[in-house]
Amino acid sequence: MTMPLQDLVAAVAGGLANAARKPSVLNYIPNEHGQTQFHKSTSIGRLLVGSNRSGKSIAGCTETVFRLMGRHPYQRVPEPPVKGRVLTVNFDSGAKQIIEPLLQQWIPPSELKNGSWDDSYNKREHILRLRNGSELEIKSHDQSLDSMAGVPRHFLWCDKNPPQDIFKESRTRLLDYNGCYFITMTPVEGMTWIYDELVLKDENNVELIEISILDNPHVSEEARDMLSKDLTPEERAIRIDGKFVPKGGLILKEFKYDKHVINSGLPALEWVWYGSIDHGYNNPTAIYWHAVTPLGIVITFKEHYRAGWTIKMHANKIHEINRILGKVPEFFVCDPSMSQRQPTTGVSLLHEYRDAGIPVVPGKKDVPARINRMNEYFRQDKWYITQECPNLIREFRTYSWKVYNSTKIADRSNKREEPNKKNDHGVDSCGYLFSFMPDLRPLSLELPHQKPKLSKTRTNPTEFPWTIDEGLYRLPEPDLSYGEIP
């Protein structure tokens, strides 16, 4: 039976209307607070770190479609045919429930073979082939490393946090085309290798873009409140604001970058100077210079942070820095385990430093006490770090508590009180000094806050906007003899 012309026109019009309403890159409008910045970025690597329901996966999918089509609204991209790769957690939930539906939603039918998803997507090979010859392969985190090899790719999209070895092997596929990669993720696993290797290292040409659920106009305020109601502050930072937060929670919570990091400079020679050492060989040796002002304020102003050096090499560097600074610290406080004799030589690391002319004394072992004291000095604005100490500042932002490997154990246990033994060399070094620093009196009144300003020439020592009746604080004189070490 032939359809009447009037009905045929109505059906065609209805189909066109439905097609116009269907989301695709042709009517995609990115939000200004994250998605637009993501699409405009020309960095080799892009991290779109977002909360749940912030639109990060949609941004990753539309960026993928732009590149497969060879038409991008914000930048020039390679002409098709283009080859890309998507990494997802697995095929059952990651590919079938997230990646495939997103691609079907955002790719215009005119870009598919015969306008059909079924004609374009090979379910067995997990490869999407477009009408213009571009292709996209979907890979899973649980596949073998060998399966990540293959032909060169123009781009890589990682939806979720990929394992480091899988990511590196996939990234190698980009070399022939000088391709780019982008990762869209919620950092629920905390500060993983992605934070250490991609965020903190400036030389990687990676742009970090944070996107919040607040940037998504399609999520109501009631829904956001419902999501955040039962979350801890750390969980809210992750799931609402899309921030990198240590999984076990930060230890030095009182450290505030904007408040406690000051410009580089030289402390007054009249102030008392001390040093601190956390020794390592495979791990970095972290050495710091600290000045204590007449008000009892500690300023950590110089850093030496290096792995693979002998004690003699570190000692020579300490002497060199002391000559440049024009003053020798009264003594260096070190890890108490450095006083133990080495089984191979019969000599302790502490004595080796002393033999090299470095006055070293062991600190105290009480880790909870020194953590508490460091936090208290930050809370009362009695400890500042100069920009000459970048590794120490980085560690402050990642120093965290250990967590249980099993979520079941975590649910029925108290939180752990033991720090993670990773990227803590500078924090430990400073902790040895603070094991000797005095406990602070509770603040009896709110003092006006002003960052101390160090002099470049030492001709104008720092002045502070308040006065406290304190003399010049000195740590107890250490015993530097070769007798019994306390």
C-alpha positions in Angstrom: 0.0 0.0 0.0 1.4 3.4 -1.0 1.7 6.0 1.7 -0.3 9.2 0.9 1.9 12.2 -0.1 0.8 14.2 3.0 1.7 11.3 5.3 5.1 10.9 3.6 5.9 14.6 4.0 4.9 14.4 7.6 7.1 11.3 8.2 10.1 12.9 6.5 9.7 16.1 8.5 9.3 14.2 11.7 12.5 12.2 11.0 14.4 15.4 10.3 13.1 16.9 13.5 14.2 13.9 15.5 17.6 14.0 13.9 18.0 17.6 14.7 17.1 16.9 18.3 19.5 14.0 18.6 22.8 15.0 20.3 25.8 14.9 17.9 28.9 16.9 17.4 26.9 19.0 14.9 24.8 20.6 17.8 27.3 20.1 20.6 27.8 23.2 22.8 30.7 22.7 25.3 30.5 24.4 28.7 33.0 27.3 29.1 34.5 26.2 32.4 36.2 23.0 31.3 35.1 21.4 28.1 35.9 24.5 25.9 39.4 24.8 27.4 39.9 21.1 26.8 39.0 21.2 23.2 41.1 24.4 22.6 44.3 22.9 24.2 47.2 22.2 21.8 49.3 20.3 24.4 50.6 16.9 23.5 48.8 15.6 26.6 45.6 16.8 28.2 44.1 15.7 31.5 40.4 16.5 31.9 40.0 15.7 35.6 36.4 15.9 36.6 33.8 15.0 39.2 31.0 12.5 38.5 28.5 13.9 36.0 30.7 16.8 35.1 30.7 16.1 31.3 34.3 14.8 31.0 33.5 11.6 29.1 31.3 13.6 26.7 34.2 16.0 26.1 36.5 13.0 25.4 34.1 11.4 23.0 33.3 14.6 21.0 37.1 15.3 20.8 37.5 11.8 19.4 34.7 12.3 16.8 36.2 15.7 15.8 39.5 14.0 15.0 38.0 11.0 13.2 36.0 13.4 11.0 39.0 15.6 10.3 37.0 18.7 11.2 37.6 20.4 14.5 35.8 23.6 15.7 38.9 25.0 17.5 42.1 23.8 15.8 43.6 22.2 12.8 43.7 18.4 12.9 45.1 15.8 10.5 43.1 15.1 7.3 41.3 11.7 7.2 41.8 8.8 7.2 42.8 9.1 10.8 43.6 6.2 13.2 42.8 6.5 16.9 42.6 4.3 20.0 40.4 4.4 23.1 41.5 2.8 26.3 38.7 1.7 28.8 38.5 -0.4 31.9 37.1 -3.5 30.2 34.8 -4.6 27.3 31.7 -5.6 29.3 31.1 -2.4 31.3 33.7 0.1 29.9 33.2 -0.5 26.2 29.6 -1.7 26.0 28.0 0.5 28.6 30.0 3.7 28.2 32.2 4.1 25.1 30.0 2.5 22.5 26.8 4.3 23.5 28.7 7.6 23.6 30.1 7.1 20.1 26.6 6.1 18.8 25.2 9.2 20.4 27.7 11.8 19.2 28.8 10.6 15.7 26.6 12.0 13.0 25.0 9.2 11.0 26.3 10.8 7.8 29.8 9.9 8.9 29.0 6.2 9.3 29.1 3.6 6.5 25.6 3.5 4.9 24.6 5.8 7.8 24.5 2.7 10.0 26.3 1.9 13.3 26.0 -1.8 12.6 27.7 -1.5 9.2 30.5 0.6 10.8 31.3 -1.1 14.0 33.0 -4.6 14.2 31.9 -6.0 17.5 34.4 -8.9 17.4 37.4 -6.7 16.7 36.1 -3.7 18.6 37.0 -1.4 15.7 34.8 1.5 14.3 35.4 2.3 10.6 33.9 5.5 9.2 32.8 6.4 5.7 35.9 8.6 5.2 38.3 5.7 6.0 39.1 6.8 9.6 39.1 4.1 12.2 39.0 3.8 16.0 40.0 0.8 18.0 38.8 0.1 21.5 41.3 -1.5 23.9 40.8 -2.7 27.5 43.0 -2.3 30.6 42.7 -6.1 31.2 44.3 -7.0 27.9 47.9 -8.1 27.7 50.7 -5.6 27.1 51.6 -7.3 23.8 48.0 -6.6 22.5 48.7 -2.8 22.8 51.2 -2.9 20.0 50.1 -2.4 16.4 49.9 0.2 13.7 50.7 3.9 14.5 47.9 6.1 15.8 47.1 9.8 15.5 45.6 10.1 18.9 44.8 8.2 22.1 41.8 8.7 24.4 41.9 7.1 27.9 38.6 7.1 29.6 39.4 6.4 33.3 42.8 6.0 34.9 44.8 3.5 32.8 47.6 1.2 34.2 51.0 2.9 33.6 52.5 0.1 31.5 49.4 -0.1 29.2 49.4 3.7 28.8 53.1 3.9 28.0 52.8 1.1 25.3 49.8 2.8 23.8 51.5 6.2 23.9 54.4 4.7 21.9 52.0 4.2 19.0 51.7 8.0 18.7 55.4 8.6 17.8 55.1 8.2 14.0 52.4 10.9 13.7 53.6 13.1 16.7 50.1 12.4 18.0 48.3 13.6 21.1 46.6 11.9 24.0 43.9 12.9 26.4 42.7 11.4 29.6 39.2 11.9 31.1 38.9 10.7 34.6 37.6 11.2 38.1 40.6 10.7 40.5 38.9 8.3 42.8 42.1 6.3 43.2 43.9 9.3 44.7 47.2 10.6 43.5 48.3 7.7 41.3 51.2 7.6 38.8 49.2 10.0 36.6 49.6 12.8 39.2 53.3 11.9 39.8 54.4 11.5 36.2 52.0 13.7 34.2 50.9 16.5 36.5 54.0 17.3 38.6 56.6 17.0 35.8 56.6 20.2 33.8 58.7 18.8 30.9 55.9 16.5 29.7 53.8 19.2 27.8 50.7 18.2 29.7 47.8 20.5 30.5 45.7 19.8 33.5 42.0 20.9 33.2 39.7 20.5 36.2 36.0 20.3 35.7 33.4 20.3 38.5 29.8 18.9 38.6 28.9 22.6 39.2 29.9 23.2 35.6 27.2 20.9 34.3 23.9 22.9 33.9 21.9 19.7 33.5 22.5 18.6 37.1 20.2 20.2 39.6 21.2 21.7 42.9 19.1 19.1 44.7 21.0 16.3 43.0 24.3 17.8 43.8 23.3 18.2 47.5 22.1 14.6 47.6 25.5 13.4 46.2 27.6 15.4 48.6 25.5 14.9 51.8 27.2 11.7 53.0 30.7 12.4 51.6 33.8 13.2 53.6 35.7 16.4 52.8 38.2 14.4 50.8 35.5 12.5 48.9 33.7 15.8 48.1 36.9 17.2 46.7 37.1 14.2 44.4 33.5 13.6 43.4 32.2 17.2 43.5 35.2 19.3 42.5 37.2 16.7 40.5 40.4 17.4 42.5 43.4 15.1 43.0 43.4 14.1 46.6 45.5 11.4 48.4 43.3 8.4 49.0 44.2 8.2 52.7 43.9 11.9 53.2 46.6 14.5 53.5 48.8 14.5 56.6 50.1 18.0 56.6 46.6 19.6 56.3 47.6 22.9 57.8 50.1 23.6 55.0 48.6 26.2 52.6 50.6 27.0 49.5 49.3 30.5 49.1 50.1 31.3 52.7 53.3 29.4 53.5 55.3 29.5 50.3 57.4 32.7 50.0 59.7 34.1 47.4 63.4 33.0 47.4 65.8 35.1 49.4 68.5 35.0 52.0 67.8 35.0 55.8 69.6 37.3 58.1 73.0 36.1 59.3 72.0 37.1 62.8 69.3 34.4 62.8 70.2 30.8 63.9 70.6 28.4 61.1 70.2 24.6 61.1 70.2 21.8 58.5 68.4 18.5 58.2 69.2 15.3 56.2 67.3 12.3 55.1 69.9 10.1 53.4 69.2 7.7 50.5 71.0 6.2 47.6 68.4 4.6 45.3 65.9 7.1 46.8 66.8 10.8 46.9 68.9 12.3 49.7 67.0 15.4 50.9 69.0 18.1 52.6 67.5 21.4 53.8 68.7 24.7 55.3 66.5 26.3 57.9 66.7 29.7 59.7 65.0 30.4 63.0 64.0 34.1 63.6 64.1 35.9 66.9 60.3 35.3 67.0 60.8 31.5 66.7 59.6 31.4 63.1 61.2 28.7 61.0 62.1 29.5 57.4 63.2 26.6 55.2 65.1 28.4 52.4 67.5 26.0 50.6 67.2 22.5 49.1 69.6 19.8 47.9 67.6 16.8 46.6 69.5 14.1 44.7 69.6 10.3 44.3 72.6 8.1 43.3 75.3 10.1 45.1 77.7 9.0 47.7 78.1 10.6 51.1 81.3 12.3 50.0 79.5 13.9 47.0 76.7 15.1 49.2 79.1 16.5 51.8 81.0 18.4 49.1 77.7 19.9 47.9 76.8 20.9 51.4 80.2 22.7 51.8 79.7 24.4 48.4 76.3 25.7 49.4 77.5 26.9 52.7 80.2 28.9 51.0 77.7 30.5 48.7 75.3 31.3 51.5 78.1 32.8 53.6 77.2 30.9 56.8 77.5 27.3 58.1 74.5 25.9 60.0 75.2 25.1 63.6 74.5 21.4 62.9 72.4 19.1 60.7 69.7 16.9 62.2 69.4 13.5 60.5 67.5 10.2 60.5 68.2 8.4 63.8 68.8 5.2 61.9 71.9 6.8 60.4 73.7 6.2 63.8 73.6 2.4 63.3 76.8 0.8 62.2 76.8 -0.7 58.7 77.4 -4.4 58.7 79.9 -4.3 55.8 82.1 -1.4 57.1 81.4 -1.2 60.8 81.0 2.6 60.4 77.6 4.4 60.6 76.4 6.8 57.9 76.4 9.5 60.6 80.1 9.1 61.2 80.8 9.1 57.5 79.1 12.5 57.2 81.1 13.7 60.3 84.3 12.5 58.7 83.5 14.6 55.7 83.2 17.7 57.9 79.4 17.8 58.3 78.2 18.2 62.0 75.4 15.7 62.1 73.2 14.6 65.1 70.4 12.1 65.1 66.8 13.3 65.4 64.1 11.6 67.4 62.0 8.6 66.2 58.6 9.8 67.3 56.8 10.2 63.9 53.4 11.2 65.3 54.9 13.9 67.5 56.9 15.5 64.7 53.9 15.4 62.4 51.8 17.1 65.0 54.5 19.7 65.6 54.9 20.5 61.9 51.1 20.9 61.5 51.0 23.2 64.5 53.8 25.4 63.2 51.9 25.7 59.9 48.6 26.4 61.7 50.2 29.2 63.7 52.0 30.6 60.6 55.4 29.8 62.2 56.9 27.9 59.3 57.5 29.2 55.8 59.1 27.5 52.7 60.8 29.4 49.9 60.4 28.6 46.3 64.0 27.3 46.4 62.5 24.1 47.8 60.2 22.7 45.0 60.5 19.0 45.9 59.6 19.7 49.5 56.6 21.7 48.4 55.5 18.9 46.0 55.8 16.4 48.9 53.6 18.5 51.2 50.8 18.2 48.6 51.0 14.3 48.4 52.2 13.2 51.9 49.3 11.0 52.9 48.2 8.2 55.3 48.2 4.6 54.3 45.0 2.9 53.4 43.8 -0.7 53.6 44.1 -2.8 50.5 40.6 -4.2 51.0 37.6 -2.0 51.1 35.8 -4.5 53.3 38.6 -4.2 55.9 38.5 -0.4 55.6 34.7 -0.3 56.2 35.0 -2.1 59.5 38.3 -0.6 60.8 39.6 2.7 62.0 41.6 4.8 59.6 45.3 4.0 59.6 47.7 6.3 61.5 50.8 5.3 59.5 52.2 7.6 56.7 52.8 6.2 53.2 56.5 5.6 52.7 56.6 7.1 49.2 57.8 10.6 48.1 58.4 11.6 51.8 62.2 12.3 51.8 61.9 16.0 52.2 59.1 15.8 54.7 61.1 13.3 56.8 64.2 15.5 56.6 62.3 18.5 58.0 60.6 16.2 60.5 63.9 15.4 62.1 64.5 19.1 62.8 61.0 19.6 64.1 61.5 16.7 66.5 63.8 19.1 68.4 61.7 22.3 67.9 59.6 23.4 71.0 55.9 23.0 71.2 54.1 26.2 70.5 51.8 28.0 72.9 48.2 28.1 71.8 47.3 31.3 70.1 45.6 33.7 72.5 44.5 36.1 69.8 44.3 36.3 66.1 47.5 37.8 64.7 47.4 39.6 61.4 48.9 37.5 58.7 51.7 38.7 56.5 54.3 36.6 54.7 57.8 37.2 55.7 60.0 38.7 53.0 63.6 37.6 52.8 66.2 40.0 51.7 68.2 39.4 48.6 71.2 41.3 50.0 70.6 40.8 53.8 70.8 44.6 54.3 67.2 44.7 55.5 66.2 41.8 57.8 62.6 40.8 57.9 60.2 42.8 60.1 56.9 41.3 61.2 53.7 43.2 62.1 53.5 41.8 65.6 55.8 41.3 68.6 56.1 38.4 71.0 58.2 38.4 74.1 60.7 35.8 73.0 64.4 35.6 72.9 66.4 34.1 70.1 65.6 30.4 70.2 68.5 27.9 69.9 68.3 24.1 69.9 70.4 22.4 72.6 74.1 22.1 71.8 74.6 18.6 70.4 77.4 16.1 71.3 79.5 15.8 68.2 82.1 13.5 69.8 82.7 10.0 68.6 81.4 8.5 71.8 78.0 7.0 72.4 75.5 8.6 70.1 72.2 9.4 71.8 
